[in-house]
Amino acid sequence: MWECTVFFLISTNSENGLDTYMVGSGIKHTIGTYNLNKDIYIPDKGSVDGDSGLRYDYGKFYASKTFFDSVKQRRILWGWINEALPQPKYIKQGWSGAIPRNIWLDKSRKQLMQWPISEIETLRMNQVDLPSKLVKGRSMLEISSITVAQADVEISFSVLGIEKAKMMDPSWTNPQLLCSQKDASIKGGLGLFGLKVLALKDLKEHTSVFFRIFKAQSNKHVVLMCSDQSMFLSALFVNNFSLLNSYVLCFNILSQLLT
């Protein structure tokens, strides 16, 4: 996000947001130096710059900004969903903004957390409930009662056979690259499993949102969450590449997957 750099404060002891002009011991600062002559930013030792560094969002998310909501004491982040569409299509499409989200630090004070603002829930209508189902390997369960282009989905997986998870190679440090190498066409030891969304009846077009579970050397498990748009052919001008969420988010998902 260096093209549209923004500085803001995050509390190290609360999920509440902070006003931009607050200072004190409960604030974590990321420090670096700008070279005005060369127009470059030099991060301090220990900070990671470039594509291998941490990101807000590994999907189509660009030019983000934040503001402080003084009424609800929260820091809100939003951005632009960038797609390589011609300008007339952008205008016809209308709103191209990302869902606003709260941001805060996790308990370790090292990971930036985010979640859609609660006001998004007021947009929900026509709820569809599906009872628990056992889905066997290489099979699918169609949710035929949802036909809209946009849906807010809450889903919980209980996974059997966790011992089948493959060992995770310690060299796999780039989750975005891993998602592109292990797309929705490649079967794993445990997984992939997830959802096919924006799908045609014959599945010639769809977007796969899926999970893979790996066993780490620490005897714990790591979950990789990916979104594969390579079969979404209608959007000819959309950048079709594998998207993903971060490892930390996937660790949180793991507690639900294994219960």
Backbone bond lengths (Angstrom), bond angles and torsions (degrees), N, CA, C in turn:
res aa  C-N    CA-C-N  psi(-1)  N-CA   C-N-CA  omega(-1)  CA-C   N-CA-C  phi
1 M - - - 1.464 - - 1.526 111.32 -
2 W 1.346 117.64 26.03 1.449 119.17 -176.24 1.524 112.38 -72.53
3 E 1.343 117.89 -21.64 1.458 118.37 -179.50 1.523 111.57 -67.15
4 C 1.324 116.80 -33.64 1.468 122.31 178.84 1.526 108.11 -123.01
5 T 1.311 116.40 63.88 1.458 121.63 -174.12 1.522 110.88 -63.01
6 V 1.321 115.24 138.08 1.462 120.87 176.08 1.520 107.88 -140.26
7 F 1.316 116.67 138.77 1.452 122.00 178.82 1.518 109.25 -110.51
8 F 1.321 116.43 133.58 1.459 120.40 176.45 1.519 108.94 -151.26
9 L 1.312 116.67 167.12 1.456 123.07 -174.66 1.519 110.70 -105.59
10 I 1.344 116.53 142.24 1.450 123.41 177.15 1.527 108.21 -127.19
11 S 1.314 116.79 128.65 1.459 120.71 179.71 1.525 110.85 -69.34
12 T 1.339 117.06 142.96 1.464 121.36 177.11 1.518 112.63 -94.98
13 N 1.325 118.26 -1.53 1.465 119.71 -178.64 1.522 113.39 -133.88
14 S 1.329 117.84 13.62 1.461 120.65 -178.85 1.513 109.35 -157.03
15 E 1.342 116.72 153.65 1.468 121.19 174.98 1.523 111.41 -85.38
16 N 1.325 117.14 -4.65 1.457 120.48 177.53 1.522 110.27 -69.78
17 G 1.308 115.50 149.20 1.454 119.89 175.66 1.514 111.11 -76.08
18 L 1.340 116.25 167.04 1.453 121.93 178.87 1.516 109.49 -124.27
19 D 1.326 114.93 143.61 1.446 119.64 174.21 1.529 109.09 -67.03
20 T 1.309 117.52 149.31 1.459 121.84 -175.21 1.524 112.36 -58.83
21 Y 1.312 117.29 -30.64 1.461 119.57 -172.37 1.518 113.52 -98.69
22 M 1.335 117.39 10.28 1.452 120.21 176.31 1.521 110.30 -80.64
23 V 1.325 116.65 144.65 1.460 122.18 175.08 1.514 108.49 -134.64
24 G 1.338 117.16 158.50 1.459 119.66 178.51 1.515 110.68 156.21
25 S 1.342 115.81 179.92 1.463 121.14 -175.26 1.523 112.61 -72.82
26 G 1.332 118.69 -17.54 1.455 121.76 -177.91 1.506 113.84 -90.15
27 I 1.323 117.95 19.42 1.455 122.01 -176.51 1.526 109.65 -119.29
28 K 1.322 116.65 130.56 1.468 121.47 178.15 1.528 108.97 -94.57
29 H 1.309 117.05 126.89 1.461 121.83 -179.00 1.522 110.30 -109.17
30 T 1.318 116.91 135.68 1.458 122.60 169.24 1.518 107.30 -101.41
31 I 1.327 117.18 124.19 1.458 121.07 -169.12 1.515 110.88 -115.57
32 G 1.309 115.49 139.65 1.455 121.67 174.45 1.509 109.57 -158.23
33 T 1.324 116.76 -176.06 1.464 121.34 -176.78 1.523 109.92 -131.80
34 Y 1.334 115.56 135.24 1.461 120.43 173.47 1.525 109.95 -94.90
35 N 1.323 116.35 131.68 1.454 121.89 171.61 1.517 106.89 -96.27
36 L 1.337 116.19 103.64 1.459 120.29 -174.06 1.522 112.17 -66.43
37 N 1.328 117.03 -33.22 1.467 119.92 -178.14 1.520 111.46 -68.84
38 K 1.345 116.18 -40.75 1.470 120.96 -178.36 1.530 112.04 -95.37
39 D 1.349 116.33 -6.49 1.465 122.01 179.83 1.528 111.25 55.07
40 I 1.341 115.63 48.80 1.460 120.66 177.41 1.519 109.55 -130.50
41 Y 1.321 115.88 155.18 1.463 122.60 176.54 1.528 109.02 -106.25
42 I 1.294 117.61 129.47 1.464 122.49 -179.18 1.524 108.59 -113.40
43 P 1.344 118.09 107.60 1.468 119.78 -179.79 1.523 111.24 -72.31
44 D 1.312 115.93 149.92 1.459 119.97 175.71 1.518 110.96 -65.65
45 K 1.312 116.56 162.26 1.456 122.19 179.66 1.534 109.55 -56.53
46 G 1.326 116.04 132.89 1.464 120.76 -178.80 1.508 113.00 102.02
47 S 1.343 117.22 -18.49 1.463 120.90 176.71 1.522 108.73 -91.08
48 V 1.312 116.24 143.21 1.466 121.28 -179.02 1.511 108.81 -106.64
49 D 1.299 116.98 124.58 1.459 122.53 179.01 1.527 108.73 -110.38
50 G 1.316 117.27 159.43 1.458 120.91 176.82 1.520 112.43 94.56
51 D 1.348 116.17 -172.16 1.459 122.24 -174.55 1.520 113.22 -64.45
52 S 1.346 117.29 -24.08 1.465 119.90 -178.22 1.517 112.62 -83.03
53 G 1.321 117.56 -5.22 1.456 120.83 -179.95 1.517 112.17 -79.28
54 L 1.336 115.80 176.85 1.459 120.52 179.46 1.522 110.69 -70.67
55 R 1.320 115.44 150.49 1.459 121.65 179.72 1.521 109.86 -130.66
56 Y 1.336 115.32 154.25 1.456 119.17 171.40 1.517 110.45 -62.74
57 D 1.329 115.23 -44.36 1.453 121.63 -166.75 1.524 108.13 -152.46
58 Y 1.323 116.82 130.40 1.457 121.08 -179.72 1.527 111.57 -92.58
59 G 1.307 117.52 7.36 1.452 120.69 178.96 1.515 111.23 -98.91
60 K 1.310 116.72 -150.92 1.460 122.21 -178.98 1.529 108.06 -86.18
61 F 1.311 115.02 86.95 1.457 121.81 -171.84 1.517 107.81 -143.40
62 Y 1.336 116.78 126.62 1.456 119.52 -168.45 1.525 109.97 -152.46
63 A 1.338 115.58 154.48 1.469 123.12 172.33 1.524 111.72 53.49
64 S 1.323 116.59 49.10 1.467 120.45 -175.27 1.521 111.88 -76.45
65 K 1.312 114.81 152.20 1.459 123.40 173.81 1.523 108.28 -140.48
66 T 1.323 116.35 159.07 1.461 120.43 176.53 1.526 109.54 -125.91
67 F 1.324 115.07 161.06 1.464 120.17 169.30 1.525 108.63 -144.65
68 F 1.302 116.37 157.36 1.455 122.28 -178.67 1.516 109.65 -97.56
69 D 1.326 116.15 122.12 1.459 122.90 175.86 1.527 107.41 -89.59
70 S 1.326 116.86 99.51 1.463 120.98 -175.34 1.518 112.66 -71.04
71 V 1.340 117.44 -22.46 1.462 120.47 -179.51 1.529 110.62 -71.95
72 K 1.335 116.92 -47.88 1.467 121.18 -178.45 1.526 112.64 -101.37
73 Q 1.321 116.38 7.11 1.468 121.60 175.69 1.535 111.88 52.67
74 R 1.297 115.95 59.03 1.457 120.60 -178.82 1.526 110.09 -144.45
75 R 1.323 115.14 151.49 1.446 122.11 174.94 1.527 107.64 -99.31
76 I 1.324 117.92 124.85 1.463 122.82 -175.51 1.522 109.56 -113.18
77 L 1.330 114.72 132.61 1.462 122.45 -179.55 1.521 109.60 -114.71
78 W 1.315 115.83 136.17 1.454 118.77 170.45 1.525 108.89 -146.15
79 G 1.308 115.58 165.54 1.458 119.88 -176.71 1.520 110.90 -154.97
80 W 1.295 114.60 -170.22 1.458 123.01 -177.09 1.529 108.33 -107.21
81 I 1.328 116.87 134.09 1.467 121.67 174.85 1.523 107.17 -87.16
82 N 1.317 115.00 98.81 1.471 118.69 -174.87 1.524 111.44 -86.66
83 E 1.322 115.23 127.80 1.458 122.92 173.98 1.516 107.39 -134.59
84 A 1.321 116.66 148.53 1.459 120.57 -174.72 1.524 111.10 -79.91
85 L 1.318 116.10 56.77 1.461 120.79 179.72 1.525 110.10 -92.83
86 P 1.339 118.04 148.33 1.469 120.36 171.45 1.531 109.12 -63.20
87 Q 1.323 116.88 151.87 1.463 120.82 -175.14 1.533 113.56 -56.01
88 P 1.350 119.86 -41.27 1.471 118.38 178.75 1.535 112.77 -58.41
89 K 1.344 116.93 -36.30 1.460 119.75 178.52 1.529 110.98 -69.65
90 Y 1.331 116.83 -36.11 1.459 120.56 176.28 1.525 110.86 -60.74
91 I 1.344 115.31 -46.05 1.469 119.72 -179.17 1.521 110.98 -62.97
92 K 1.329 116.74 -43.18 1.465 120.87 179.20 1.520 111.36 -65.53
93 Q 1.319 116.28 -34.56 1.464 121.39 -177.76 1.524 112.10 -68.04
94 G 1.341 116.26 -31.77 1.463 119.37 179.14 1.516 111.78 85.53
95 W 1.310 115.64 -132.60 1.465 122.52 -174.99 1.528 111.23 -57.17
96 S 1.329 115.95 126.45 1.468 121.24 179.01 1.524 111.09 -124.52
97 G 1.316 116.17 23.74 1.460 120.09 -179.24 1.521 112.38 -89.75
98 A 1.336 115.62 152.34 1.461 120.87 175.33 1.528 109.97 -77.68
99 I 1.322 116.04 161.67 1.468 120.89 177.92 1.520 108.89 -65.99
100 P 1.333 119.00 125.95 1.474 120.41 176.83 1.524 110.70 -59.43
101 R 1.322 116.85 144.09 1.462 120.38 -176.05 1.528 110.76 -140.74
102 N 1.338 115.27 147.01 1.463 121.04 171.62 1.522 108.53 -75.37
103 I 1.321 118.01 147.81 1.459 121.28 174.52 1.522 109.52 -131.97
104 W 1.342 115.46 141.80 1.462 122.26 179.04 1.525 108.25 -159.23
105 L 1.315 117.41 172.37 1.459 121.77 177.47 1.517 110.73 -93.27
106 D 1.336 116.57 146.35 1.460 119.63 175.76 1.534 109.37 -76.76
107 K 1.330 116.33 -179.49 1.457 121.01 -174.52 1.526 112.81 -64.73
108 S 1.333 116.50 -26.58 1.468 119.29 179.08 1.524 112.00 -76.76
109 R 1.341 116.85 -12.13 1.464 123.75 -178.63 1.523 112.56 66.67
110 K 1.327 117.53 17.73 1.452 121.43 -177.83 1.527 112.74 -117.76
111 Q 1.335 116.74 -16.86 1.463 119.57 -175.25 1.522 109.99 -118.13
112 L 1.318 115.75 129.21 1.455 120.96 176.56 1.519 109.25 -80.41
113 M 1.322 117.17 122.72 1.454 122.74 -179.39 1.527 109.74 -100.80
114 Q 1.326 116.46 155.32 1.460 120.32 177.77 1.516 110.17 -152.79
115 W 1.321 114.76 151.71 1.463 121.01 178.61 1.521 108.63 -157.18
116 P 1.344 118.10 142.99 1.468 119.90 179.44 1.525 111.65 -53.69
117 I 1.317 116.47 140.31 1.462 119.99 -179.96 1.528 109.83 -60.54
118 S 1.328 116.30 150.43 1.470 121.21 -173.85 1.519 112.56 -62.68
119 E 1.346 117.33 -26.10 1.468 120.36 -178.93 1.526 112.32 -61.59
120 I 1.334 117.38 -22.25 1.467 120.86 178.83 1.524 110.70 -59.46
121 E 1.335 116.73 -31.53 1.461 120.30 -177.68 1.522 112.65 -64.69
122 T 1.342 117.99 -21.05 1.469 120.09 178.78 1.525 111.80 -70.28
123 L 1.334 117.30 -13.71 1.458 121.15 178.80 1.523 112.41 -84.29
124 R 1.327 116.80 -8.56 1.457 120.09 -177.40 1.523 111.27 -71.25
125 M 1.331 116.52 141.01 1.464 121.93 175.26 1.525 107.63 -159.44
126 N 1.323 115.17 164.80 1.476 121.67 177.48 1.525 111.97 52.47
127 Q 1.333 115.57 56.52 1.463 120.69 -176.93 1.524 111.70 -63.67
128 V 1.316 115.72 139.20 1.458 123.09 177.41 1.523 108.11 -120.32
129 D 1.319 117.93 123.75 1.464 122.88 179.24 1.519 109.44 -110.06
130 L 1.314 115.97 137.38 1.455 121.47 178.02 1.527 108.23 -123.11
131 P 1.345 118.15 123.12 1.471 120.25 179.69 1.521 111.47 -65.31
132 S 1.326 116.15 161.59 1.462 121.21 -179.85 1.522 110.77 -58.06
133 K 1.321 115.08 136.36 1.459 121.18 -179.57 1.529 109.67 -133.30
134 L 1.328 116.04 146.68 1.453 121.18 172.77 1.519 108.21 -91.86
135 V 1.324 116.25 116.62 1.459 121.59 -178.48 1.526 107.64 -108.17
136 K 1.322 116.24 115.85 1.458 120.84 -178.81 1.528 111.01 -79.06
137 G 1.315 115.63 162.67 1.448 121.06 179.64 1.516 112.55 -57.59
138 R 1.337 115.76 140.13 1.470 123.81 178.94 1.539 113.00 64.43
139 S 1.325 116.64 19.65 1.457 119.81 176.45 1.524 109.37 -118.84
140 M 1.337 115.93 164.20 1.458 121.28 -178.86 1.513 109.95 -132.52
141 L 1.320 115.92 153.17 1.452 122.96 176.58 1.524 107.78 -123.09
142 E 1.317 116.93 115.76 1.459 120.86 -177.56 1.527 110.79 -83.60
143 I 1.327 115.66 134.01 1.467 121.97 173.06 1.520 105.69 -101.96
144 S 1.293 116.32 89.11 1.461 121.72 -168.59 1.521 113.61 -77.42
145 S 1.325 118.17 -15.53 1.463 120.40 -174.12 1.523 113.39 -85.35
146 I 1.324 117.91 -0.08 1.460 121.24 177.30 1.522 108.51 -109.24
147 T 1.322 116.46 114.78 1.469 120.80 -177.12 1.524 111.90 -122.70
148 V 1.325 118.13 -1.74 1.464 120.40 -177.71 1.527 110.00 -75.63
149 A 1.336 116.10 162.32 1.460 120.90 179.69 1.514 112.14 -80.12
150 Q 1.336 117.29 -16.09 1.463 120.56 -177.74 1.517 109.07 -135.65
151 A 1.323 116.65 129.11 1.464 121.21 -179.69 1.526 109.48 -143.76
152 D 1.313 115.90 144.74 1.465 122.82 175.22 1.530 106.80 -97.16
153 V 1.324 117.35 112.29 1.457 121.72 -171.28 1.524 110.86 -108.67
154 E 1.309 116.60 129.58 1.459 122.78 170.47 1.522 107.39 -116.35
155 I 1.326 116.14 119.86 1.456 120.29 -175.62 1.518 109.81 -139.04
156 S 1.327 116.15 143.09 1.457 121.63 178.84 1.523 109.05 -126.45
157 F 1.334 116.58 129.20 1.460 122.19 179.24 1.527 110.08 -107.22
158 S 1.310 116.28 137.07 1.466 122.31 167.41 1.522 106.54 -112.67
159 V 1.327 116.98 117.24 1.451 122.09 -170.98 1.520 110.88 -102.89
160 L 1.336 115.73 131.77 1.461 121.85 176.44 1.525 109.57 -99.21
161 G 1.327 117.48 151.15 1.462 121.41 174.81 1.508 113.85 76.23
162 I 1.333 117.16 41.90 1.450 120.42 -178.23 1.528 111.63 -60.51
163 E 1.341 116.87 -23.48 1.462 120.58 -179.47 1.531 111.99 -67.89
164 K 1.338 117.44 -13.96 1.464 121.06 179.82 1.530 112.70 -80.67
165 A 1.303 116.75 -6.03 1.461 119.64 -178.27 1.524 110.93 -61.51
166 K 1.311 116.38 135.74 1.459 121.62 179.61 1.527 110.31 -78.37
167 M 1.334 114.96 153.60 1.455 120.25 177.25 1.530 109.62 -67.62
168 M 1.306 114.92 141.90 1.461 120.21 178.16 1.523 109.43 -91.62
169 D 1.300 115.80 127.65 1.454 121.39 178.89 1.532 109.15 -69.50
170 P 1.321 119.25 127.47 1.467 121.19 -179.90 1.522 113.58 -58.89
171 S 1.328 117.05 -20.34 1.468 120.20 -179.68 1.526 112.10 -78.73
172 W 1.325 117.27 -7.95 1.471 120.35 180.00 1.521 108.86 -80.46
173 T 1.291 116.28 81.00 1.462 121.21 -176.87 1.522 112.82 -106.55
174 N 1.326 117.05 -5.25 1.459 121.07 -179.58 1.527 108.72 -114.18
175 P 1.343 117.89 95.98 1.466 119.73 -175.74 1.517 113.94 -63.82
176 Q 1.341 117.57 -30.99 1.462 119.13 178.90 1.523 110.78 -66.41
177 L 1.320 116.56 -42.48 1.457 120.55 176.89 1.523 110.50 -64.71
178 L 1.324 116.98 -40.07 1.461 121.35 -179.55 1.522 110.97 -63.46
179 C 1.330 117.00 -39.21 1.459 120.22 178.14 1.527 111.27 -65.17
180 S 1.333 116.94 -36.94 1.459 119.11 179.79 1.519 111.38 -72.56
181 Q 1.347 117.33 -31.54 1.461 120.82 178.87 1.517 111.96 -77.92
182 K 1.327 116.55 -31.94 1.465 121.71 -179.26 1.526 108.08 -116.28
183 D 1.324 115.23 69.61 1.454 120.00 -177.08 1.525 110.45 -77.25
184 A 1.331 116.16 -170.54 1.466 121.11 -172.59 1.522 113.69 -69.09
185 S 1.324 117.88 -8.65 1.465 120.54 -179.89 1.529 112.43 -89.91
186 I 1.320 117.67 -7.43 1.464 121.82 -174.31 1.525 110.52 -106.46
187 K 1.316 116.70 122.44 1.457 122.35 -179.62 1.524 109.83 -81.00
188 G 1.317 117.24 145.67 1.453 121.93 178.62 1.513 111.44 -113.94
189 G 1.342 116.37 -177.61 1.453 120.18 177.56 1.513 111.05 -66.97
190 L 1.323 116.66 -43.22 1.463 123.03 175.20 1.516 106.82 -134.11
191 G 1.312 115.74 106.50 1.459 120.47 -172.01 1.522 106.65 104.67
192 L 1.277 117.69 172.77 1.432 124.16 11.74 1.534 112.49 -84.15
193 F 1.325 115.62 155.07 1.455 122.28 174.41 1.513 107.18 -148.08
194 G 1.329 116.31 153.18 1.454 119.18 -177.89 1.509 111.77 161.77
195 L 1.336 116.83 -136.15 1.454 122.67 -174.07 1.527 110.83 -129.84
196 K 1.327 115.61 149.27 1.458 122.66 165.75 1.519 106.11 -111.00
197 V 1.316 116.60 118.59 1.461 121.12 -176.61 1.521 109.91 -119.56
198 L 1.355 115.69 167.14 1.467 121.63 -177.37 1.524 110.47 49.34
199 A 1.333 115.11 45.71 1.465 120.88 -171.02 1.526 111.96 -102.24
200 L 1.336 115.95 140.09 1.452 121.56 168.06 1.524 109.31 -76.86
201 K 1.317 115.93 162.13 1.462 120.44 -176.55 1.524 111.64 -58.44
202 D 1.324 116.85 -37.84 1.470 120.30 -178.77 1.530 112.73 -88.31
203 L 1.344 116.82 2.09 1.466 123.88 178.24 1.535 113.40 63.43
204 K 1.348 117.08 15.56 1.457 118.28 175.79 1.526 110.77 -67.63
205 E 1.316 115.44 -23.78 1.453 120.86 173.09 1.522 108.64 -127.80
206 H 1.316 116.49 132.31 1.464 121.81 176.92 1.528 108.75 -171.66
207 T 1.300 115.85 163.90 1.461 122.73 171.11 1.520 107.82 -117.28
208 S 1.321 117.44 128.34 1.462 122.16 -179.27 1.525 110.09 -97.84
209 V 1.323 116.09 126.24 1.465 123.05 171.94 1.523 105.62 -113.74
210 F 1.320 117.63 114.10 1.460 118.15 -168.30 1.530 112.09 -143.39
211 F 1.330 114.70 165.11 1.463 123.05 -177.67 1.531 109.84 -122.48
212 R 1.318 115.42 148.85 1.465 123.16 168.45 1.524 107.71 -130.20
213 I 1.324 116.22 141.70 1.464 120.75 177.89 1.522 108.88 -113.22
214 F 1.325 115.52 128.63 1.460 122.22 177.23 1.528 109.46 -118.71
215 K 1.315 115.71 154.25 1.457 121.60 174.49 1.517 108.30 -98.20
216 A 1.327 116.11 123.52 1.453 120.25 179.72 1.525 110.20 -86.84
217 Q 1.330 116.99 164.50 1.457 121.39 -179.38 1.521 112.52 -65.78
218 S 1.312 116.89 -21.18 1.459 121.38 178.40 1.523 112.10 -78.73
219 N 1.342 116.16 7.09 1.465 123.14 -177.71 1.525 112.49 70.63
220 K 1.318 115.95 12.48 1.455 121.00 173.29 1.521 108.29 -100.90
221 H 1.307 115.97 179.08 1.460 120.08 -177.88 1.525 110.38 -120.80
222 V 1.316 114.46 145.85 1.458 122.78 178.05 1.521 108.41 -119.16
223 V 1.322 116.26 135.50 1.462 121.29 178.83 1.525 109.34 -110.19
224 L 1.308 116.30 126.70 1.458 122.74 175.55 1.521 108.01 -101.90
225 M 1.321 117.17 124.22 1.457 122.62 179.64 1.529 108.60 -112.47
226 C 1.331 116.85 124.84 1.462 121.51 -175.86 1.522 111.13 -129.80
227 S 1.322 115.08 160.73 1.459 122.35 171.73 1.513 107.59 -131.58
228 D 1.322 116.71 118.59 1.465 122.53 -175.56 1.528 108.89 -108.53
229 Q 1.333 116.69 113.07 1.461 122.00 -178.69 1.523 112.78 -101.74
230 S 1.304 117.86 12.60 1.464 120.53 -175.08 1.525 112.82 -65.41
231 M 1.342 118.03 -19.82 1.468 121.19 178.37 1.520 112.22 -100.47
232 F 1.337 117.27 10.87 1.467 121.03 176.86 1.519 107.01 -96.34
233 L 1.333 116.25 85.23 1.456 122.18 -167.40 1.516 113.79 -88.26
234 S 1.330 118.82 -17.71 1.464 120.84 -175.12 1.520 111.42 -66.18
235 A 1.342 115.81 -37.51 1.463 119.27 -178.27 1.525 109.22 -82.26
236 L 1.325 116.23 81.33 1.458 120.76 -172.87 1.517 112.47 -64.39
237 F 1.328 116.53 -24.32 1.461 119.18 -176.79 1.524 112.29 -100.29
238 V 1.323 116.86 3.10 1.457 119.88 179.32 1.519 109.37 -82.01
239 N 1.327 116.37 140.74 1.465 119.92 177.28 1.515 108.74 -70.12
240 N 1.324 117.96 108.41 1.463 121.40 -177.28 1.520 110.16 -92.47
241 F 1.312 116.12 99.79 1.450 120.52 173.01 1.516 108.11 -149.19
242 S 1.327 115.99 162.29 1.457 120.29 -176.22 1.515 110.34 -68.33
243 L 1.326 115.33 135.96 1.455 122.39 178.42 1.513 108.67 -114.65
244 L 1.312 116.55 165.55 1.455 118.39 -178.32 1.505 111.33 -160.09
245 N 1.312 115.68 166.89 1.450 122.50 170.22 1.522 108.92 -103.64
246 S 1.297 116.40 173.90 1.464 119.64 -174.27 1.522 111.88 -81.34
247 Y 1.330 115.44 164.06 1.453 120.93 179.29 1.519 111.43 -62.43
248 V 1.305 116.82 -39.45 1.465 118.90 -175.49 1.516 110.73 -64.08
249 L 1.313 116.75 -43.30 1.459 119.86 176.58 1.518 110.08 -58.76
250 C 1.314 116.30 -38.88 1.455 119.82 -179.51 1.522 112.04 -68.37
251 F 1.316 118.14 -33.12 1.457 120.18 175.11 1.523 109.90 -61.58
252 N 1.338 116.82 -39.83 1.456 120.10 178.35 1.522 110.93 -65.58
253 I 1.315 116.70 -38.15 1.457 120.97 178.54 1.525 110.42 -64.75
254 L 1.323 116.41 -34.05 1.457 120.54 -175.23 1.526 111.96 -58.08
255 S 1.331 117.41 -36.41 1.458 119.70 -178.75 1.525 111.23 -63.47
256 Q 1.349 116.43 -28.48 1.456 120.12 177.25 1.530 110.72 -81.56
257 L 1.329 116.20 -36.27 1.457 119.77 -176.68 1.522 112.05 -64.77
258 L 1.321 116.61 -33.69 1.456 120.25 -171.94 1.520 113.27 -99.58
259 T 1.348 117.86 10.74 1.462 120.06 178.12 1.515 110.46 -99.98
